[in-house]
């Protein structure tokens, strides 16, 4: 049913005109509502661009857009980046990981995020630990990194930002994963990587690799409304630093965005990024 609707829309005169506009640069949208927005975004994704950023003045609109895209899009890397998101811990780091380290994503961003200071792209990428099955990694060094990265040691992992240790097993719940992950070591070799269910402790699925980065929003920070504590000023940057030249940008309701964010010129900043077709 969804595929048939998409086929009919994408073959319409409206979308033929829209396809011509894509080649001219990033797009400003106004007056478009409902699921049509999701079909427009997915149209660009399917046709030509695998890196897409959608900027909107409101978080509620982004959450609805994500729900629609989860249904109609083949993209597996869709997330909402907003400090005020209901699932901010998981989504925030997941979004930055997509922007910094993936070639295929649709990231939906609340406009106010462009006015915040965040961990720079270079520092974020440098912090990522890439663990692969059967690769060697020093067990004690990994534990030290988890402490440095603001993970909290527990007897059992029960929420994002926790880790636990039992013999040669490390359980960890990174912000950029939907479920906690169990790392089993044989000496200094990663023997297995498995997602597991918190309530049953049973494995959900096997993984070939996992990326672990800095825990950007600790529990104490969430309570106080602060983020990125104990990070040197020299390691901070702006969200625009995560945008590569081959990223296609949608800006929803640009005039509303301008009115709501008078302390920084988001339109000028984003207009500097022209995707390479």
C-alpha atoms as one frame of an Amber mdcrd trajectory, in Angstrom:
protein
   0.000   0.000   0.000   2.714   2.491   1.010   4.808   1.553  -2.030   1.848
   2.157  -4.331   1.196   5.584  -2.798   4.873   6.476  -3.167   4.945   5.341
  -6.809   1.885   7.443  -7.649   3.296  10.504  -5.900   6.773  10.187  -7.369
   5.391   9.949 -10.916   3.188  13.040 -10.477   3.853  16.452 -12.032   4.520
  17.866  -8.553   7.421  15.510  -7.967   8.755  15.922 -11.506   9.091  19.647
 -10.787  10.532  18.841  -7.382  13.195  16.613  -8.941  14.368  19.509 -11.108
  14.685  21.733  -8.040  16.865  19.162  -6.275  19.688  19.707  -8.748  19.781
  23.448  -8.012  20.746  23.126  -4.355  19.364  22.697  -0.857  15.667  23.316
  -0.331  13.606  25.703   1.785  10.095  24.389   2.459   7.018  26.354   3.478
   3.363  25.423   3.901   3.914  21.666   3.526   2.375  19.500   6.216   1.436
  15.945   7.075   3.016  12.883   5.530   3.823  14.721   2.294   6.971  16.053
   3.974   8.185  12.511   4.631   7.574  11.524   1.017   9.543  14.583  -0.160
  12.498  13.745   2.075  12.453  10.094   1.077  12.192  11.067  -2.602  15.491
  12.935  -2.349  17.040  10.045  -0.434  15.969   7.443  -2.992  16.773   9.545
  -6.050  20.161  11.022  -5.436  21.394  11.847  -1.960  22.287   9.458   0.832
  23.163  12.132   3.392  20.171  14.239   4.348  19.618  16.811   7.087  16.136
  18.162   7.753  15.973  21.287   9.928  12.682  22.327  11.532  11.622  24.946
  14.105   9.802  22.415  16.306  10.659  19.080  17.914   7.093  17.723  17.737
   7.108  18.029  13.953  10.412  16.162  13.798   9.150  13.286  15.930   6.108
  12.898  13.658   8.322  13.094  10.579  10.575  10.368  11.941   7.572   8.128
  12.592   6.487   8.566   8.964   9.980   7.989   7.574  10.366   4.831   9.641
   7.385   3.470   7.714   8.101   4.620   4.153  11.888   4.903   3.864  14.490
   2.209   3.228  17.062   4.264   5.149  18.179   2.415   8.288  19.896   5.427
   9.886  17.105   7.855  10.789  17.290   9.888  13.991  16.183  13.096  15.703
  18.853  15.424  17.061  17.466  17.667  19.767  18.512  18.317  23.340  14.821
  18.590  24.191  13.849  15.274  22.604  11.981  12.805  24.801  14.695  10.251
  24.016  17.571  12.724  23.989  20.293  10.459  25.398  19.958   7.702  22.828
  19.106   9.903  19.855  21.658  12.650  20.454  24.778  10.506  20.251  23.240
   8.311  17.567  22.665  11.409  15.420  26.210  12.683  15.884  27.551   9.228
  15.016  25.574   9.242  11.771  26.773  12.747  10.867  30.411  12.092  11.738
  30.912   8.512  10.650  28.242   7.313   8.188  27.656   7.625   4.449  23.924
   6.952   4.608  21.530   8.813   6.946  18.530  11.056   7.437  19.054  13.232
  10.518  16.195  15.472  11.659  17.435  18.487  13.600  15.712  21.074  15.770
  16.877  24.508  14.579  17.915  25.625  18.066  20.682  22.995  18.075  22.709
  25.151  15.689  23.053  27.761  18.430  24.590  25.355  20.966  28.209  24.469
  21.584  28.818  20.742  21.198  31.743  18.357  21.070  33.649  19.059  17.856
  33.413  16.563  15.008  37.152  15.881  15.147  37.103  15.154  18.878  33.956
  13.052  18.568  35.397  10.928  15.758  38.687  10.504  17.606  36.787   9.254
  20.656  34.996   6.434  18.824  36.208   2.962  19.776  35.564   0.487  16.970
  35.428  -3.046  18.349  35.146  -5.961  15.936  34.583  -9.621  16.616  37.875
 -11.580  16.770  39.939  -8.376  16.944  42.341  -7.746  19.799  41.727  -4.935
  22.310  43.242  -4.583  25.749  40.536  -5.447  28.286  41.803  -3.117  31.024
  42.331  -0.305  28.537  38.684  -0.550  27.487  37.539  -0.349  31.116  39.689
   2.743  31.598  38.178   4.340  28.485  34.651   3.707  29.745  35.469   5.566
  32.951  37.031   8.433  30.985  33.956   8.552  28.742  31.578   9.129  31.694
  30.002   5.665  31.784  28.757   4.618  35.215  29.824   1.250  36.640  26.919
  -0.810  38.006  26.374  -4.365  39.201  23.889  -4.745  36.350  23.250  -2.576
  33.299  19.745  -1.144  33.385  19.898   2.159  31.490  21.860   4.139  28.934
  25.326   5.113  30.156  25.784   2.054  32.410  28.418  -0.659  32.224  29.205
  -3.729  34.324  32.050  -6.239  34.507  31.950  -9.950  35.315  35.133 -11.874
  34.657  35.945 -11.451  30.968  32.514 -10.023  30.144  31.675  -6.326  29.792
  28.044  -5.243  29.521  27.582  -1.702  28.238  24.680   0.479  27.133  26.024
   3.138  24.734  23.865   6.140  23.895  23.880   5.317  20.192  22.343   1.840
  20.625  18.747   0.844  21.297  19.759  -2.101  23.505  22.737  -2.848  25.774
  25.627  -4.870  24.362  27.561  -7.765  25.900  31.259  -8.050  25.018  32.869
 -11.387  25.795  36.665 -11.461  25.813  38.976 -14.428  25.486  42.181 -12.963
  26.872  42.615  -9.735  24.910  40.477 -10.905  21.979  36.851  -9.852  21.447
  35.250 -13.298  21.285  31.618 -12.254  20.803  29.430  -9.143  20.620  25.726
  -9.495  21.376  22.810  -7.187  22.019  20.757  -8.360  24.979  17.432  -7.684
  26.653  17.680  -5.838  29.985  14.764  -7.611  31.649  15.643 -11.187  30.648
  19.416 -10.790  30.147  18.996 -13.004  27.067  20.787 -12.287  23.802  18.728
 -10.510  21.152  21.139 -10.786  18.241  24.808 -11.221  17.380  26.824  -8.249
  16.144  30.018  -8.209  14.121  31.150  -4.858  15.504  30.249  -1.998  17.825
  31.217   1.680  18.061  31.516   3.206  21.524  31.938   6.937  22.056  31.875
   9.494  24.841  28.740   9.420  27.009  27.688  12.958  26.109  24.773  13.270
  28.529  25.353  11.743  31.929  22.500  11.223  34.399  23.625  14.184  36.518
  23.790  16.387  33.445  20.280  15.347  32.382  18.890  16.364  35.764  20.583
  19.754  35.636  19.967  20.418  31.943  23.675  20.613  31.139  25.612  18.624
  28.540  29.244  17.881  27.751  30.610  18.490  31.232  34.365  18.243  31.817
  35.108  18.717  28.106  37.813  21.329  27.382  36.729  24.425  25.470  39.263
  23.531  22.779  37.291  20.328  22.075  33.993  22.150  21.573  32.576  23.197
  18.230  29.358  23.847  16.326  26.888  21.500  14.710  27.665  22.971  11.294
  31.119  21.431  11.661  29.488  18.004  11.254  27.986  18.838   7.846  29.941
  17.542   4.858  29.714  19.046   1.369  27.782  16.084  -0.024  24.919  16.537
   2.461  21.517  17.663   1.192  19.760  20.113   3.532  16.042  20.755   3.918
  15.056  23.844   5.911  11.415  23.778   6.981   9.605  27.105   7.443  12.730
  29.299   7.221  10.980  32.485   8.350   9.731  30.842  11.535  13.215  29.459
  12.149  14.652  32.961  11.748  12.106  34.514  14.115  12.623  31.851  16.790
  16.422  31.978  16.709  17.425  35.627  16.674  20.699  35.052  18.546  22.342
  33.327  15.569  21.893  33.488  11.788  21.036  29.906  10.919  19.942  30.758
   7.370  23.305  32.317   6.602  25.204  29.429   8.170  23.294  26.743   6.288
  23.374  28.598   2.976  27.156  28.203   3.043  26.716  24.449   2.540  26.035
  23.594  -1.076  25.842  19.886  -1.702  27.801  18.351  -4.561  25.388  16.667
  -6.967
